[in-house]
């Protein structure tokens, strides 16, 4: 059995109360505010990349058909 199938099996066997606690915890974790500048200083974009993205945003985008 693959790892994904094992996890799915384990989740299906959990009582509802535990599933609600896990869901509540996940919601709380995902909705926490991030600190000011979160990762901004860790991954700075080069100036030329910012200019390229700014220029590309001005060009109309259409799906290929």
Buried (B, 14 or more C-beta within 10 A) or exposed (E): EEEEEEEEEEEEEEEEEEEEEEEEEEEEEEEEEEEEEEEEEEEEEEEEEEEEEEEEEEEEEEEEE
